[in-house]
Amino acid sequence: MFLNYNTMYDMRIKNRLPKCVAILLLAVLMMLPGTAAAQDIFADLAGIDNVESTYISGRFAHNMKRRSSSSGEHTISLEMGFSSYYSYQCYSERSVAMAKKILKKYLKDNPTVEVVMHTTQGVQEYTVYEKFIDGGNKMSQLLIWDSDNPCVAEISVINWDKGLDRTKSKYVDSDNTDE
């Protein structure tokens, strides 16, 4: 039996289709960040009016020894280093409300995130959240919400991709722990 040209073409397409789908899927998966990699939680805030966003790479951590709130009232030492640091300054009621909505969803989706400090005074609110890995032995994320009023908020997200072991002198963001 002879196959006509259209039938042969259809068979080649059908034989290649699973391979093409697999390659496409692999390409998409490679573009997605890994589960261990830090995500930019508040990425939707970047680029909107009345929001100043800043990213600092862990390669620059040696130049950032502490994180201070804009009021100067709260300071956290970063001398141990970090993998990535994201900061957002919101200067409108809309941007603060959007940030609150993002934070609320993030906390709902990540029930292991703990409130480790919460302070309020009138409309001012300062909250520190920590996320742990390795059974709670290493901190992977520190999230700080610092709001002076409904129109002003500062959010900082500090990540340690491999987890911060607070018993070591500095953060090592590699598999080589001899450093």
Buried (B, 14 or more C-beta within 10 A) or exposed (E): EEEEEEEEEEEEEEEEEEEEEEEEEEEEEEEEEEEEEBBBBBEEBBEEEBBEBEEBEBEEBEEBEEBEBEEEEBEBEBEBBBBBBBBBBBBBEBBBBBBBEBBEEBEEEEEEBEEEEEEEEEEBBBBBBBBBBEEEEBBBBBBBBBBBEEBBBBBBBBBBBBBBBEEEEEBBBEEEEEE
